[in-house]
Amino acid sequence: MADAELQSRFSPNKPLEADVLAELQSTMRLHDLSAEDLFFKWESYCIELDLDAQEVSLRAVRNLKAGIQDALEKSSHRAATQHQAKGERRINATPRAAGADVFGMLDGLVPSTPAGGRLGSKGGASARRRMETPRGAVGGSPAGGMRDQLSAMNGVPANAFSERANPGEVVEVLNAALAPAPRPLAPFPEPRIRLTAASDQKKLAYRPLAMKLSEASEILDDRIDDFAAL
């Protein structure tokens, strides 16, 4: 269905090349686009670069795919920048005159408060002496090599996988008594996991109270009826 729609929109007069058709399908899957939306983007791309929309080549389709990816990355970066700018709040402290309030009167009286020396405090001098006192360098732990660490941990040195005693041999099987799951008779009509170029994490976040009140009341009514039947 998608192949026929792509063929009718992009090249109704002659069949598309296999590589071009595969690239168009890849773009549709990657960006979750329909054939109509992809054709609109193709027309906009051709108008912007003054190209012939009927000449669908592999190079032009790949350039279109790269342009869509670049536009998506720019929009995501712009949205993240705006969100970060809104979240930042800069709070500046209100300037105050020295000694004009309670905190200014306490400067110099409390030993732990560095004072300006207006009331002959000792807190500023003691803090200055502590800062001027030479201190020894903090001893750091010697950084040993990987072999020293492995020998200290009584570990085996790391070897390549091909150099092991029995490479590729199954040593232990978990739940070997259980039978493997049977294969489906037919493949799934669509993949269970859909890959996208960019996803909105807000849409995938956990949402409490997603159930409607009417649904919750119906479930409670059913439980009450079940208890009443017992």
QUIWOZI-V171455 format. One record per helix or strand. SS is the DSSP state (a for helix, b for strand). FROM is the first residue (numbers start at 1). TO is the last residue. If there is no record, write none. Layout:
BEGIN
<<SS	FROM	TO> <SS	FROM	TO>>
END
This chain:
BEGIN
<<a	2	10> <a	18	31> <a	35	49> <a	58	87> <a	102	106> <a	123	132> <a	146	152> <a	161	163> <a	201	204> <a	213	229>>
END
